[in-house]
Amino acid sequence: MRTLTASYVQSRIFILKDARSLSVTFNPENETVVKLDNGMYIRPSCINCIEPRCMKMDDTDMGCAEFPEIAQNMNRDVCPVNAIKTGLEKIEIDDNKCIGCGLCAASCPFGAIYLKSGKAKVSIGDRTNLEELLVNADGIKRQCDYIKHIAMSTKTGTMQQESDHVIDAIYENIKNMSQEEQNILARNLLVRLGNHATLGRQGNVYMRMDGLYKNKMQFGIVEIETGMDVLDVARAILDDIAVMNVRYGVDKSKNHPLAIILGIPNKRTDYWQVIKDIKNIVDIPISTITFGALLILLWNNRKENDFDKYYIDIDNSSIRKPISALAGRSIKLSEGFCGVLENEK
């Protein structure tokens, strides 16, 4: 925790009265509904955390303990475009910067952030359910302890309903982001889907891969590409696997590489044949998933620890089936739209 002599922006901070656990249900275009452990349902309200989980990742979320010697990018921002900041009485979000990804909403344990018209909004709700604390050493400690206690609140419902319009808007935002912002978005999506994920530190010549992910089932290298050079992703992954084997002793059979791309390439591109050749010749299946698919899973409060199911090649270039199965319903996107679930027609 920061030193108690630090200068805080917040003039008012809160905790929920008497509730020791809660569950959050998202509703598209509306505020969430929160159920307390005493059976009450309330409208959520921002408690103006001193250490907001909607703003900063925990260090343990980002690290891959298997490779402690790898220099990591320790940027802990939840929002890849810095659209969120602390305020006097609540978290504040800049509409002009917000891309509508929902990472801040997924990170808030109280359900006080929701998505409306493609932007994150902060709920004030009914503060009669809150206890106001003094912004002093005792109040700060009480709030931090409280947040740790209920940080694992259950989240259900749908944060944002996917559609061609919604995906088109957020994809335009992603295209306008810097490469570092895109990488942070990808890393944070992996984290919120139940993985530990880390990015390589810029300038680190010993870690050429974009990042690593680790979960209870598998771990692997990550390459991120939002442009037209998807063929370079497959080549980079082969280089990454060789580096991991030679420098860190990681057997290629234990490495589950993942390519995160904006859109699934057209079948006429060489990417698919290269992916298939890599699997057939060197026995390395490279999984491919899109930003849009990761966002759909996030918006539906799903976790994903098995990326092997996203192996696709020239014989099968669609990930619609596994995404629909995990979401528990059919995905409301036109076939081939933006290459999110299958290649564009």
RALIN-V662629 format. One record per backbone hydrogen bond with DSSP energy under -0.5 kcal/mol. NH is the residue of the N-H (numbers start at 1). CO is the residue of the C=O. Records with the same first field share a line. If there is no record, write none. Layout:
# RALIN-V662629
NH->CO / CO
This chain:
# RALIN-V662629
6->3
8->6
11->88
12->88
13->133
14->47
15->131
17->129
20->18
23->35
24->154
25->33
26->24 / 156
27->30
29->115 / 159
30->27
32->111
33->25
34->42
35->23
36->34 / 40
37->21
39->36
42->34
44->32
46->123
52->49
55->52
56->52
57->76
61->58
62->58 / 59
63->59
65->63
67->64
68->65
70->67
73->199
74->72
78->55
80->78
82->79
85->92
92->85
94->83
95->93
97->94
98->94
106->102
107->103
108->104
109->107
111->108
114->121
116->119
119->116
121->114
123->112 / 121
126->43
127->125
129->126
130->127
131->15
132->130
133->13
136->134
140->136
141->137
142->138
143->139
144->140
145->141
146->142
147->143
148->144
149->145
150->146
151->147 / 148
153->150
154->22
156->24
158->26
159->157 / 299
162->160
167->163
168->164
169->165
170->166
171->167
172->168
173->169
174->170
175->171
176->172
177->174
182->178
183->179
184->180
185->181
186->182
187->183
188->184
189->185
190->186
191->187
192->188
193->189
194->191
195->190
196->214
197->61
198->212
200->210
201->71
204->201
205->203
207->204
210->222
211->222
212->198
213->220
214->196
215->218
219->254
220->213
222->211
223->258
225->260
230->228
232->229
233->229 / 230
234->230
235->231
236->232
237->233
238->234
239->235
240->236
241->237
242->238
243->239
244->240
245->241
246->242
247->243
248->243 / 244
249->245
250->244
251->249
254->251
255->252
256->219 / 254
257->255
258->221
259->287
260->223 / 258
261->259 / 289
262->225
264->339
269->266
272->269
274->270
275->271
276->272
277->273
278->274
279->275
280->276
281->277
282->278
283->279
284->278
286->284
287->257 / 285
288->310
289->259
291->261
294->290
295->291
296->292
297->293
298->294
299->295
300->296
301->298
302->297
304->193
307->305
309->306
310->307
311->308
312->286 / 310
313->316
314->272
316->313
319->341
320->341
323->319
324->320
325->321
326->322
327->323
328->324
329->324
333->331
337->334
339->336
340->337
343->317
344->264
